[in-house]
Amino acid sequence: MSAQHARLKFQQVLNPGGSLSCLVGSGPARTGGAVSEILTTEPTVKQALAPLAARAAAHHLSVVCEIMPGVGRYILGSQRQFRDLVARGVADALSQGRSGQVCVRIARQHSGFEPTDKVLVSISIHDGNAVEDVVCVEASFPLADGQDLHDPVVLADKRVLVVEPTRTNARVQSAAIKRFGATVEAALEHAQAADRMRSAHKSGRPFDALYIDDSTAGADELVDAARVDASLGYPCSIVATAKEHVSSWVARGAHVALVKPVLPLELCDVLRDVAPHEAAESDGPHGCRDSPSMVRRRVAQGADPASQQRVDLAAVLAAVALGPLRQRE
């Protein structure tokens, strides 16, 4: 079966009159002689990258993943092929013996000015000093659908402070959150972040959420301060950390701890549960809303990324199919 036929097959699932079993019961398709599956983009990336983040940190490298606008929710490819590709790229990066970031970038390929029906996965090293990144791996995968991952209004009422240890990380996470409509500012260390929160609170527009990478200097102090210091506005704290440190951050008082690397949709899902500051019931430590889903997320973070791949296909596909309808309403 060609990649085009596989995409047509996927589109049949999105047809309200079609049957979900044409996807669920059919098994992998073959494209170009290789076994091809319909993969959910973010869980596939997360499953491939999460085991490598700690290994990279041991070599003084952070892993940052940038999923660009235009990348669909689904791609065609082999789960094993994708995982092996990412593992090889990160291994190549580690062998360079440099510090900085391993940048995984997933973007829609273009032919001239026109977008193609493929996404390009590239893995490179960025140390902040080199004129050009060192590209370790590049490979393309067919799109299964063209729906953008980002809804530009879902976080339109949210104000978020992103605290990352490097400008590259701050740029990637800030851009991802902005594409969902939130107002975002960034800081690179504890004191700068505290000053920004204090200034925002004094101006009457405090931050609703604090997103912080735990490798940032003073991350623990900042999370403690956000919980108890009234002058910072009591933002909900969301910590990006390694899997083995999730429970300790939640015990320390973080509202949510997410396993690195944190990707756009999972972060959006958390931020959606954060009440805008003006909607909070009280201007105090408990002004941050703990919705049932956020409470569940506090104790559920760090689950095997593979479990995230086992989504409710009926719900996901219904959401994709209804997307264009909602836009026309």
ABEGO torsion letter per residue (X at the ends): XBAAAAAAAAAAAABAABBAAAAAAAEBBBBGGBBBBBBBAAAAAAAAAAAAAAAAAAAGBBBBBBBBBGBBABBBEBAAAAAAAAAAAAAAAAAAGBBEBBBBBBBBBBBEABBBABBBBBBBBBAGABABBBBABBBBBBBABABBABBAAAAAABBBBBBBABAAAAAAAAAAAAAAGBBBBBBABAAAAAAAAAAAAAAGBBBABBBBBAABBGAAAAAAAAAABAAAGGBBBBBBBBAAAAAAAAAAGBABBBBOBBBAAAAAAAAAABBBAAABABBBAAABBBBAAAAAAAAABGBBAAAAABBBAAAAAAAAAAAAAAAAX
